[in-house]
């Protein structure tokens, strides 16, 4: 957007061109910032499944598989890590990590 070499002219001639360049930068950088921020949350990853939200049993366990669903934000797609748990009592599945 801003060349390192000051002798290279800036791209664009109108304010709308500059807005478009800033929008491209935001669509590229902000999803990465959101992904990193979500990963830093204390409840983003848990060590134990906890109680089953379906039946209340403490017999839940974490599954080995972790998925990375893509969610939509105002600034574009964001990929988050999601853990999965299953209950031995009722067979229900749930995500033990926070939203």
N, C-alpha and C positions, 0 to 999 in steps of 0.2 A: 504494500500500500504506500509506504514511504521508502523510496530507494535509499540504500546506504550511501551511495555516491551522490553527493549534492549536485553534480553536473548533469545527472540524469533527470529529465523533466518528470513531474508528477503526471500520473494518468488521469484522464478526465478533464473536462472543460467547464462543467456546470456543477452547481451544488447537488443536483440530482445524481450526477455521476459519483460524487463523494459519498452521498447517502447509500448508494448501491454497494460501493466498496466497503463501507462500514457494516452493512447488513451481511455481506459475505463473510467478513471477519467474525461477526457475532455468531452466525450460523455454524462456523467452524470451531470457534474457541469455547463458547458457552456450554455446549453439551459435555465437553471434556471436563470442564470445571464442575459441572453438576455430578458427573459420574464420580470424580475424585472426592467431592464433598460427601456424597452418599456413602462411599466406602469408609470414610472416617468416622461415621456415626457409631457410637458404642453398641447399639443394638443391631448393627448391620450384619453381624455374624455372631452366632451363639455357639456354646460348647455342648449344651444339652437341649433336648426338645422341650422339656417342661411338660405341663399338663395338656391333655388333649382338649381342644376347645369344643369338640362334639359331645364327648361323654364324661369329661372330667377325670379320666383315668391318668395315673402317673406312668403307665406302661408305654409311653411314646418313645420313639427313638429317631435319631437323625438318619436320613438316607444318605448314601455316599454321593449320589448324583447331585450336582449343583447346576442350576440353569442360569442363563443370562438373557432374560426377556428384554425386549426393546420396548420402552415406553415413550410416549410422545410428551414433550415439554413445549412450552411456548417458543423455545429456541431450536427445536428440532428433535430428532430421535436421541434417546439416552439409553445406554445399555447398563443394566443393574445386575448384580449377583444375587441370586435367590436360593436359599436353602430349603430343603423339603424334609418333612417329618411324617411318620406314620404311626398310628396307634395299634398296639398289639390287641387291645380289647375289642374295639369296634371296627378296626380296619380303615378308619377315616384317615385322610391325608390333609396336611396343612403346612403353612410356612411359619416356622417358629421365629424367624427374624422379624423385626419391626418393619413397618411400611416405609 
